[in-house]
Amino acid sequence: MEIDQLAMYIGKRDAYGKTYYTFKDLFKIHRLSIFFRYGFYVSLAIWMCGMCFAMFSEVAAGIKIAVIVSTFGIYDFFVVGKSVMESKYRK
């Protein structure tokens, strides 16, 4: 199998490599946009809760660092995904 078949690809390419989007692709683009938009805001709230937990709790420093890094990693995933969606599927 080729890589294009394994990955979720939206749009069709012509012989010159230019991508064209059809009406069937609009639902996929909209669904991805909603996923990254709401995921961005939810992960931001979770990251802020993790920061508050790390500041106000009396647990070991390793647990505090793990909470901050793991929640920031989730937030960073949605930030990158949202920015890619906005730059790739600009209106």
Secondary structure, 3 states (H helix, E strand, C coil): CCHHHHCCCCCEECCCCCEECCHHHHHHHHHHHHHHHHHHHHHHHHHHHHHHHHHHCCCCHHHHHHHHHHHHHHHHHHHHHHHHHHHHCCC
